[in-house]
Amino acid sequence: MATFVFGMNLSLDGYVDHDAFAPDPVLFQHWTRQVRGLAGSLYGRRIYEIMRYWDEDRPEWSPAERDFAEAWRRQPKWVVSRSLASVDPTPRLFPTTSRRRYTASRHGMTARSTSPARTWRRA
């Protein structure tokens, strides 16, 4: 069985502005190694949309940024979203209706409806 690792940016005030700073080279290399070691990444819509920054090469990138982008592009990605109809170029979309069905099945229940007024019953 695989290990699920949860990681995120965190600040004292609960807000991280990705446009306000860039990590130093040593920290950036650390995160590149971390990404290379992952079997894949699970994102919500907002973070996935931020991470799309790495989908296309940019002329201003340093070699370290290109290295990170390459590592990020290679890994499988899953996106959980109610509002996205599709994702590009390689991630798989995991609609919240699928998540609700999975959660229900883990508790011995099945979903009878996917509407907001859904009902649940024991399997």
N, C-alpha and C positions, 0 to 999 in steps of 0.2 A: 504494500500500500504506500502511496506517495504521502509526503508531508506537505501540508498547506501552509504557506508562509504569507503573513499579512504584513505589508509594508506601506508606509505613506509618509508624506512630508508633514511636519508638525511644527507649529510655532507656539509661543506662549500665549498669543492672543487668538489662536485658532485660525489664522488667515495666512496663506502663503501666496505671494505674488510672484509667479514664475517669470514675469517680464522685468522685475525689478533687479534681478541679480543672476549671476551664473556661478556654478560651483567652481572652486579652484581645481586645477588639473589633477591633484591627487585624489580628491573626493570624486571627481568625474570618472577617473579610472576605476575607483572602487565600485561605483554604480554600474559601469560597463561590465565588470567581472560578475557582479550580482546578476545582471540580466542574462548573461551568457549561461549562468548556472541554473536558470529556471526552466522548467518544462513548459511553461506558458504563463500567460497573464490574464486575469479576470478583471474587467473594467466596468464601471458604470458609464453612462452616456457622457457625462461632463468630463471626466478624466480621459476617457477615450478620445473625445474631441480635442482636448489639449495635447494629448500624445500624438495625434495625427501630424503634428509639427515635424516628426521624424520620418514621415513617409517619403518625402522628396528631398534630394540633396540641395543644399544651398551653397552658393559660391563663397559666402563669408565664413563658413564653418572651419574650425580647426581640425587637424587630424584626429584629435580625441573625440570631437563631436561626430565626425564621419564614422569612427569606430563604434560609437554608441548606437548611431542610427542603424548601422549594419546589423549589430547584435539584436536590436529591438525588432527590426523587420523580419528577421529569421524565425523568431519564436511564434508559436501559435498564440492566438488571442481570442478571448470570448468576451462579448459585450452584452451586458444585461440592460435592457431598456424597454420602457413602455412606448416611447415616442419615435424611436428610429425604425424606419421601414427596411433599411439595408445598411450594410457597412462595407467599406472597401479598404484595401484591396484583398487582404487575406483573413481577417477575423471572421468568426462565426457569431451571428446574432442569437442571443438567448433571451427570447421575449419573456416578460414577467409572467405570462400565462403558463409557460413551461415551468418556470420556477415554482409557481403556486401548485402545479400538478405534482412536481417532484417533492415539494415539502409535504403535501397531503399524503403522497404515497409512503413517505418515511414514517408517517404517524398512523398508518393503516387506514387512510381515508382516500376517497376519490373525489375529484371535482365533477359536479354534474353540469356546471355552466361556467363559462369564462367571463360572464358579464359582471359589472360591478356589484350587482345584487346576487352574486353566486351563492350556491348552497353546497354544503359538504355532506357526505354520508360515509359511514364506515364501510370499508371494502369487504 
